Amino acid sequence: MSDTVVIIPTYNEIENVERMTRTVMSFEKDFHILYVDDNSPDGTAEKIQELQQEFTDRIFLEKREGKLGLGTAYIHGFKWAIRHKYEYIFEMDCDFSHNPEDLIRLYDACATKGADLSIGSRYCKGGKVKNWPLKRVLMSYFASLYVRIILLIGIKDTTAGFKCYRRKVLESIRLDEIPFKGYAFQICMKYAAIRLKFKVKEVPITFIDRQYGTSKMSSGIFKEAFFGVWRMRFMKF
């Protein structure tokens, strides 16, 4: 059995899910994938079930009743991965904004270089963003700066969603008490790891805007993150 699982939430990712699966399955390292699908109406779950027939015991699917939010999808996936005793547990988007080739580098940061949580970072030295309008780049960068100031943490890319956790990190965090669903969830998980004294390392990546499908970004997600960081300061992890 593999020691590594990549958790990928999906909602209407029919244009990406097969290509993502085949790319990850092609690596020499034996990665497993857990898809958490929120009842996609476009047939994403059905496509994953087809792929399961080809990649037996390497592709897994958890289907939920509806669109319940990114944070709850990851928590669902984390609990599944902990139950199945994976040592290295990843978060990654399905839309290729996260380059699957970087899975190896994030894995190495934890497996061979001592990190408990490795973060695929757009804003540390060597990190880049491609195909985003300048306005969105600036908004994202200054959002991370805002979070660093409020929470007093040194992570450059606080909202990053491409990560590798050692299982002990997720076992230590009170997952059921994380109330956030969007970018605030990503911030909160990093902050919890730091508060619990785990070693966190940023790994530079090139982030590329999605080519297929539509973004799930909304003003509500942004507001949750903006105000949620103040709430995090008083949370017990």
N, C-alpha and C positions, 0 to 999 in steps of 0.2 A: 504493500500500500504506500502511496505517496505521503510525504510529510507536509505537503503544501496544497492549499486550496485557494483559488481566486474567486471571490464573491462578486458577482456582477448583477446588480438590480436591472430589470428591464421593464419598459413600458413602451410599446410600439417601436421595437427595434428590429423589425423583420428585415430591414435592409442591411443590417450590420451583424446580426447574431451568427450567421453561418461563417462569414469571413473571420470574425473574431475567434470562433471556436477552432477553425482549421489552423489559424495562425498559432494559437497557444498550444494546440495539440502537436504541432510540427517541431516544437523545441526538444532538444536533447534531454533537458530537465523534465521530469515527469510531473507536470502540473495537473491538478484536477480543477474543474470549474463547477461552482454552484451558482446557477441562475435563480434569482428570486423575482418571479414575474407577477406583476400586479394586474392580472386579468387583461392583458393587452388585447384589444379588439382586432388587431391587424394580423393575428396568427403567429405571433412570436413564440408562444409556448408550444404550439403544435410543431413548429420548425425545430425547436430544441428537442422535443420528443423524437423527432426523426433522427437527429444527430446522436441521440443516446443509443439508438440501435447500432450505429457505426462505431461509436467510442464507448463501448460497454464498460461500466464501472469507472469511468473518468469524467463523465458529464452528469450532473445532478440538477434536478429542478424542484423548486418549492413554489407552488402556485398559491397566490393569495386572492382574496375575494374582490379586491378593487384597489384603486390608487390611494395608498395609505401613507405615502411619503418616503423619501430616501432614507431618513434616519431609522425608521421602523423596519425598513427592508434590510438594512445592514445589521441591526440588532437581531432580527430573525435569523439572518445568515450566520452571525457570530455564534449564537447559541447552538445552531446546527453544527458548526465547525468544531466547537468545544466538545460537544457530545461525541463527535466522530474522531476526536483525539488528534486533529491536525496540529502540528507544531508551529507552522508559519501560515498566517491567515491574511490574505490580501483584500483590499478594496480596489475596484477599478471600474471605470465607465465602459459601456459597450460601444461607444460611438467613435473610437479610435482617436479621440482627443488625447487619451493616454496611449502611448506607443507600447504595445505588448512586449516589444523587444526589451524594454526597460524593466520588466519583471525580474530578469536575471540579476540586474544591478541592485534592485531593492532587496532581493533575496540574499545576495552576497553581503550586503550591509548588515543584515541581521545574523546570518548563518556563519559568516567568517570574520566579521569586523566588530562584533560585539554589541551592535545596536539592539534595543528591545523594540523600537518602533522606527522604521525608516520611511521617509516621506519623499515622494517625487515632487521636487520643488521647482517652480517657475522662476523664483526670485532670489535664490541663493546664487553664488558665483558659478557661472556656466549654464544657468537655467535660461530658457527662452520661451517666448510666446509667438506663434505664427498665425496669421490670417484673422487676427482680431482687430477691429477698428481701434484707433488710438484711445478714444473715449472709454472703451470697455477695459483696455489695458490699464489706464490710469485709475479707473474706478476700483478694479481688482487690487492693484498695488496699494492704493491708499487705504482700502478696506483692511488689508493685512497690517498696514502700519498702525491704523486705529486700534486694531485688536492687540497688537504688541504693546502699545502704550497703556491700554486699559488693564490688560492682564499681566503686564510686566514679564513677558516671555520673549525669548530670543529667536523664535522661529520666524523665518522670513516669509514663508508661504503658509499663512495660518488657515486658509480656507481650502487647501489642497485636498483632493479626494482620491489620490493614488498613493496607497500606503501598504506597508507590510508590518504586521504585528507578530511578535511572539505570543503564543497562546497565553502565557502567564500574565501578560498585560491585560488581555480581555477578561481573564478569570478574576482579576483584581478590581476591575471597574464595576460599579453597581449599574449594570446596563439598563435595568428596568427603571432607574431613576433619571435617565437622560431624557429630557422632555422635548428635545428639538428635532426638527425634521429635515432641514436644508443645510445651508452653509454653517449655521449655528451648531449643528450636530458635528460637522467636521472640526470646527474650532474646539468644541467641548471635549471631544475625544483626545485631541492633542494636549489640551490643558490638563485633563485628568491624568494622562500618562506622566506629565511633568510633575504634577502635584504628588503623585505616588512614587516619585524618585526613579522612574525608569529612564534609561538612556535613549535619547531621541537624536536621530541623525537625518539631515536633509541631503538628498541625492539630486544633483541637477538633471532636469529633463527638458525636452522641448515639447511644449503643449501646443497642439494643433486643433483649431476649431473644427467641429464636426462637419463632414461632407454630406451625410445622409441623415434623414430624420429631422426632428425638431427639438430645440432646446426646451428643458423643463423649468428654466429660470422664470421667476415671477417677482413682483414687487413685495409680496408677502414673505417670500423667502429672504429677501434682502432686509426687510424690517425686522424679521425674527433675529437675524444675525446682529443687526445694529444695536438692538436693545438687549438681546440675550447675553452679550458679553458681560454686562453689568450684573446680571443674575448669576452668571458662572462664578463670579468672585466670591459668592457666599455659599456655593454648593459644597457638600461634603462628598468626597469621592472614595 
